[in-house]
Amino acid sequence: MLLNASKNSLINTVILLRSCSVVIQMSLVLIVNLYLEYELPWLPLLLVIAVEAAFNAGCYLYCRKNQYNQKLNLLIQLLADVCFLGCLLYFSGGATNAFVSLLLI
């Protein structure tokens, strides 16, 4: 049950959800680029997704080794998600795109 979960497993859950989010983001960018032929600034979008993937890998390695200050780690994880998704929204045209649904998760 989630209420009894340790903070370490909460951080691992956030990292796993971010990994799923990165896969969904890449899929959406490729679908929009290949099939819909919509004009978006592709380089900034791909750069944000690449930085997000690198951040996620770094967080996974850091959280696997260190168990210190888990509340701060969880706060950083959630703030990073908001920043990455906010950047994706900014570069992809605002609140009327597919990335808005990822903010609900």
N, C-alpha and C positions, 0 to 999 in steps of 0.2 A: 504494500500500500504506500502511496506517495507521502502520506503524512509521517510515516515512520522511516522514510528514506534518509540516509545520511546526506550531508551537504556534498560530499564527494560524488555520490551517485547523481545528485542534482546537477552538478557541473558536467558530469559525463553525459547526462541526458541533454543538456543544452548544447554540448559539442556535437552529439549525434544529430540533434535536430538541425544544427547549423550545417552539418555535412549534407543532410537531405535538402536543405534550402539551397546550397551551392549547386547541387545536381539539378534541381528544379530551375534555378536561375539560368544555368548554362543551356538547359533544354529549351527554355522559353526564348532566350536570345537567338539560338540557332533556328528555331521554328519561325520566329518573326523575320529573321534574315533570309532564310532559304525559301520559305513558302509564301509568306505574306508580302515580302519585298517592301517592307516599311522602312522609311528613312529615319534612322536613329544614329546618334554618335557612338559607333561601335567600339572605338578604342577606349573611351572613358568607361563604358559599361564593362568591357572585358577586363580592364585594369582594376576596377572595383571588385569584380568577382575573383580575380587572381589574388588580390590583396586579402580578401576575405578568406579564401582557401588557405593562403599561407598563414594568416592569423590563426585559423582554426587548427592547422597542423601544429603550430607553435604552442598553442594553448593545450592541446592534447598532450604533447610531450612534457610541458611544464607541469600540468596538473597530475600527470602520471608519476612524476618524481617528487614533487613538493606537495605537502598537505597543509601548508601554513596559510593562515588568514583566509579561510574558505569563504567567508561572507564577502570580503572584498573581491575575491576572484569571481564569485557569482555576479556581483554588481558590475564588474568590468565586462563579463561575458554579455550581459543583457544590454549594457550601454553600447557595446560594439555592434550588436545586432541592430539596434535602432539606428546607429550611424551608417552602417553598411546599407541597410534597406532605404534609409533616407537619401543616400547618395544615388542609389539605383532609381529611386523615384524622381529625383531631380534631373538625372540625365535621360530618363526615358519618357518625359513628358508630363509628369505630375500625377495627380490622383486618379486618372482615368485609364490606368493600365493594369496589367496582370500582377505586378509585384505588390500591389496594395493588399491582395489576399494573404500574402506571406506575413504582413504585419499583424494580422489577426491571430496567427498561431502564437 
